[in-house]
Amino acid sequence: MFLLKVLKNKYFLTVIALLAWLLFFDKNDVFTQYDLIQKCHKLEKDKNYYIVEIEHNRTNLNELRTNKKSLETFSREKYLMKKENEDVYIFVTK
C-alpha cells in the first residue's frame, strides 16, 4: 500500500524522470562525462611526457652547442659524417 502511494506521488515520479534524463539522455550524461575524464587524464599524461622530453632535448642541445666532442660524436653517429681520409662502415644487426 505504501509503495503504491509512493509510486503515484507526482514529485517522486518527476524526480525519477529527471534522474533518468540526466543519467542517460542528456548530451552531458554520465557515460560521456566518464569518457571525457579519461581523455583528460590521458592528455595530462601526454603533456607530462612531452614536458620531460622537451627538457631532455634542451639539455642535449645545450650539450651539443657547448661541447665540441659531443657534437662530433653526434654528427658521426646520426648523420654518418666523417673526417678527411676516413672510411665509414655501417654494421646492421638483426
Summary of the structure (lengths in Angstrom):
residues: 94
radius of gyration: 31.7
end to end distance: 79.0
largest distance: 102.0
contacts: 164
relative contact order: 0.04
helix: 77%
strand: 0%
